[in-house]
Amino acid sequence: MGKIVEIQSVFAGYNSNIILSDISLDIFDDDFIGVIGPNGGGKTTLLNVVLGLIKPYKGSVNFFDDLKFGRNNKIGYLPQQNNIDRKFPITVKDVVLSGLIYGPGFLSRHSKQDKLKADETLLKIGIADLSKYPIGELSGGQMQKVLLSRAIVSSPRLLILDEPNTFVDNQFEGELYEILNELNKEMAIIIVTHDVGTISSYVKTIACVNRTLHYHKSNIITEEQLESYNCPIKLITHGEVPHTVLKKHSH
């Protein structure tokens, strides 16, 4: 198990506004980290730090084995929102192939090997039958699977997902975690989600982000973590079914 990213004492934010204060985190090859926390607590900012999209005000971010976003596609990324125009006349396979483009441009000529890789990825995600479909004909869940395929088509060592189950149905949500569970055999995964009850059945460790970062080397969600939400929630997992119990409170 090798270390692929090392975050040390990082302060980060936007326009001199500090969002994250003194956070440290090591990411290893086989990690499956669930990132939870309140809105505005800095979850997406943490991802931007790992992706190298923002530079810390203080502290350091070290990448190992040439692992850096945009360089050889060794980091796959599925953002919370995508900017693909669903009316644009391209197929599912075109979108996936765009994940193998290392320079500027969306559509490009691809080798037979690239096209075979795209076909293999669509099969892995379970949407090979949609390969020739125009993206405008897809449901929300199908489109997310296409974008996930694009994120992993280059066989990255690290996959980062920012609330991928937002605006999709429950069926996609269940399928997504099963897919990620299989992908984790090949790559490290970091997923930001509000689905606290469900992720505890899949992730290996949990990072709670609320301006600072509390890392728990377990998938057990403790009261300490939930207190960072400033909401009195108790979670109990029985088998594969998550249950939520609210303490008495004034709201």
C-alpha positions as CSV (number, residue, x, y, z in Angstrom):
1,M,0.0,0.0,0.0
2,G,1.7,3.2,-1.2
3,K,1.1,6.8,-0.4
4,I,-0.2,8.8,-3.4
5,V,-1.1,12.2,-1.9
6,E,0.2,13.9,1.3
7,I,-1.6,17.0,2.6
8,Q,0.3,18.8,5.4
9,S,-1.0,21.6,7.6
10,V,-2.9,23.2,4.7
11,F,-4.8,26.5,5.0
12,A,-6.9,27.1,1.8
13,G,-9.8,29.1,0.5
14,Y,-10.8,31.8,-2.0
15,N,-10.0,35.5,-2.4
16,S,-8.1,35.5,0.9
17,N,-11.1,34.0,2.7
18,I,-9.8,30.9,4.6
19,I,-12.2,28.0,4.3
20,L,-9.9,25.2,5.5
21,S,-7.6,25.6,8.5
22,D,-4.6,23.5,9.3
23,I,-5.8,20.3,7.6
24,S,-3.6,17.2,7.1
25,L,-4.5,14.0,5.3
26,D,-2.5,11.1,3.7
27,I,-4.2,9.2,0.8
28,F,-3.0,5.7,0.0
29,D,-3.5,3.4,-3.1
30,D,-6.4,1.3,-1.7
31,D,-8.2,4.1,0.3
32,F,-12.0,4.5,0.0
33,I,-12.6,7.7,1.9
34,G,-16.1,9.2,2.6
35,V,-16.0,12.9,3.1
36,I,-18.9,14.3,5.2
37,G,-19.7,17.7,6.7
38,P,-22.1,20.6,6.7
39,N,-22.7,22.8,3.7
40,G,-20.1,25.5,3.5
41,G,-17.7,23.5,5.7
42,G,-15.1,23.1,3.0
43,K,-15.7,19.6,1.5
44,T,-15.5,20.8,-2.1
45,T,-12.5,23.1,-1.2
46,L,-10.7,20.0,0.1
47,L,-11.3,18.3,-3.3
48,N,-10.0,21.3,-5.1
49,V,-6.8,21.1,-3.0
50,V,-6.3,17.5,-3.8
51,L,-7.0,18.2,-7.5
52,G,-4.5,21.0,-7.5
53,L,-7.2,23.4,-8.7
54,I,-6.4,25.9,-5.8
55,K,-3.1,26.5,-4.2
56,P,-2.9,26.5,-0.4
57,Y,-2.2,29.8,1.4
58,K,0.0,27.8,3.8
59,G,1.1,24.2,4.0
60,S,2.0,21.7,1.3
61,V,0.4,19.2,-1.0
62,N,2.7,16.5,-2.3
63,F,1.9,14.1,-5.1
64,F,3.7,10.8,-5.6
65,D,4.6,8.9,-8.8
66,D,3.7,11.8,-11.0
67,L,0.1,11.7,-9.7
68,K,-1.4,15.1,-10.5
69,F,-4.8,16.1,-12.0
70,G,-4.5,16.8,-15.8
71,R,-1.1,15.0,-16.0
72,N,-1.4,11.6,-17.7
73,N,-5.0,11.4,-16.4
74,K,-3.9,9.7,-13.2
75,I,-6.7,11.4,-11.2
76,G,-10.3,10.8,-12.3
77,Y,-12.9,13.5,-11.3
78,L,-16.6,13.5,-11.3
79,P,-17.8,17.0,-10.3
80,Q,-21.0,17.9,-8.6
81,Q,-22.2,19.6,-11.7
82,N,-21.1,19.0,-15.3
83,N,-21.0,21.6,-18.1
84,I,-21.9,19.2,-21.0
85,D,-24.6,20.6,-23.2
86,R,-27.2,17.7,-23.4
87,K,-28.3,19.2,-26.8
88,F,-24.9,18.8,-28.3
89,P,-25.0,16.0,-31.0
90,I,-22.5,13.5,-29.5
91,T,-22.9,10.0,-28.4
92,V,-22.2,8.3,-25.1
93,K,-19.0,6.8,-26.5
94,D,-17.8,10.2,-27.6
95,V,-18.1,11.5,-24.0
96,V,-16.2,8.6,-22.6
97,L,-13.5,9.0,-25.2
98,S,-13.0,12.6,-24.1
99,G,-11.5,11.2,-20.9
100,L,-8.5,10.0,-22.9
101,I,-7.7,13.5,-24.4
102,Y,-4.6,14.9,-22.8
103,G,-4.6,18.2,-24.5
104,P,-7.2,20.9,-25.3
105,G,-10.3,20.0,-27.3
106,F,-13.3,17.8,-26.6
107,L,-13.5,15.7,-29.7
108,S,-10.4,14.3,-31.3
109,R,-9.2,11.4,-33.4
110,H,-8.7,8.3,-31.3
111,S,-6.8,5.1,-31.8
112,K,-8.3,1.6,-31.9
113,Q,-6.8,1.1,-28.5
114,D,-8.6,4.1,-27.2
115,K,-12.0,3.0,-28.6
116,L,-11.5,-0.5,-27.2
117,K,-10.7,1.0,-23.8
118,A,-13.9,3.1,-24.0
119,D,-16.0,0.0,-24.8
120,E,-14.4,-2.0,-21.9
121,T,-15.2,0.9,-19.5
122,L,-18.8,1.1,-20.6
123,L,-19.2,-2.6,-20.1
124,K,-17.6,-2.4,-16.7
125,I,-20.1,0.4,-15.6
126,G,-23.0,-1.6,-17.1
127,I,-24.0,0.8,-20.0
128,A,-22.4,-0.8,-23.0
129,D,-25.8,-0.9,-24.7
130,L,-26.0,2.9,-24.6
131,S,-22.7,3.4,-26.5
132,K,-24.3,4.9,-29.6
133,Y,-27.0,6.8,-27.8
134,P,-27.1,10.6,-28.1
135,I,-26.5,12.1,-24.7
136,G,-29.8,14.1,-25.0
137,E,-31.7,10.8,-24.7
138,L,-30.3,9.8,-21.3
139,S,-31.9,9.9,-17.9
140,G,-30.0,11.6,-15.1
141,G,-28.7,8.4,-13.6
142,Q,-27.6,7.1,-17.0
143,M,-25.7,10.4,-17.6
144,Q,-23.9,10.1,-14.3
145,K,-22.8,6.6,-15.3
146,V,-21.5,8.0,-18.6
147,L,-19.6,10.8,-16.7
148,L,-18.2,8.2,-14.3
149,S,-17.1,6.1,-17.3
150,R,-15.3,9.2,-18.6
151,A,-13.6,9.7,-15.2
152,I,-12.2,6.2,-15.1
153,V,-11.5,5.4,-18.8
154,S,-7.8,6.3,-18.3
155,S,-7.5,3.9,-15.4
156,P,-6.6,6.5,-12.8
157,R,-4.9,5.7,-9.5
158,L,-7.3,8.1,-7.7
159,L,-11.0,8.7,-8.4
160,I,-12.7,11.8,-6.8
161,L,-16.4,12.3,-6.7
162,D,-18.3,15.4,-5.5
163,E,-21.8,14.4,-4.4
164,P,-22.4,12.2,-7.5
165,N,-25.9,11.1,-6.4
166,T,-27.3,14.6,-6.4
167,F,-30.4,15.0,-8.6
168,V,-30.6,11.3,-9.5
169,D,-33.0,8.5,-8.4
170,N,-32.6,6.0,-5.6
171,Q,-31.9,3.2,-8.0
172,F,-28.8,4.9,-9.4
173,E,-27.6,5.6,-5.8
174,G,-27.6,1.9,-4.9
175,E,-26.0,0.9,-8.2
176,L,-23.3,3.6,-7.8
177,Y,-22.0,2.3,-4.5
178,E,-21.8,-1.2,-5.8
179,I,-19.8,0.1,-8.8
180,L,-17.5,2.1,-6.6
181,N,-17.0,-0.9,-4.4
182,E,-15.6,-2.8,-7.4
183,L,-13.6,0.1,-8.7
184,N,-11.9,0.4,-5.3
185,K,-10.1,-2.9,-6.1
186,E,-8.3,-1.0,-8.8
187,M,-8.0,2.6,-7.5
188,A,-8.3,4.8,-4.4
189,I,-11.6,6.7,-4.1
190,I,-12.6,9.9,-2.3
191,I,-16.4,10.6,-2.3
192,V,-18.1,13.7,-0.9
193,T,-21.7,12.9,0.1
194,H,-24.5,13.9,2.5
195,D,-25.7,10.3,2.5
196,V,-24.2,9.6,5.8
197,G,-26.1,6.4,6.6
198,T,-25.4,4.6,3.4
199,I,-21.7,5.4,3.0
200,S,-20.9,3.6,6.2
201,S,-21.6,0.3,4.5
202,Y,-19.1,0.9,1.7
203,V,-16.3,3.3,2.6
204,K,-13.3,2.3,4.6
205,T,-12.6,5.5,6.4
206,I,-14.4,8.8,7.0
207,A,-13.1,12.4,6.9
208,C,-15.4,14.9,8.6
209,V,-14.8,18.4,7.2
210,N,-16.0,21.6,8.9
211,R,-13.3,24.2,8.4
212,T,-10.9,21.7,10.0
213,L,-10.6,18.0,9.2
214,H,-11.1,15.1,11.5
215,Y,-10.0,11.8,10.0
216,H,-11.3,8.5,11.4
217,K,-9.6,5.3,10.3
218,S,-12.9,3.4,10.3
219,N,-16.2,3.5,8.6
220,I,-18.0,3.6,11.9
221,I,-19.8,7.0,12.2
222,T,-19.4,8.3,15.7
223,E,-21.3,10.9,17.7
224,E,-18.2,13.0,17.6
225,Q,-18.4,13.2,13.8
226,L,-22.1,14.1,13.8
227,E,-21.6,16.8,16.3
228,S,-19.6,18.6,13.7
229,Y,-22.9,19.1,11.8
230,N,-24.2,21.0,14.7
231,C,-27.3,18.8,14.4
232,P,-28.4,16.3,17.1
233,I,-28.4,13.1,15.0
234,K,-27.9,9.5,16.1
235,L,-27.2,6.9,13.5
236,I,-27.6,3.1,14.0
237,T,-26.9,0.6,11.3
238,H,-28.6,-2.7,11.5
239,G,-27.4,-5.2,8.8
240,E,-27.5,-3.4,5.5
241,V,-30.3,-1.0,6.5
242,P,-29.4,2.4,7.9
243,H,-31.6,3.9,10.6
244,T,-31.8,7.5,11.8
245,V,-32.9,8.6,15.2
246,L,-33.2,12.2,16.2
247,K,-32.6,13.4,19.8
248,K,-35.1,15.7,21.3
249,H,-34.4,19.3,20.1
250,S,-36.2,22.6,19.7
251,H,-36.7,22.5,15.9
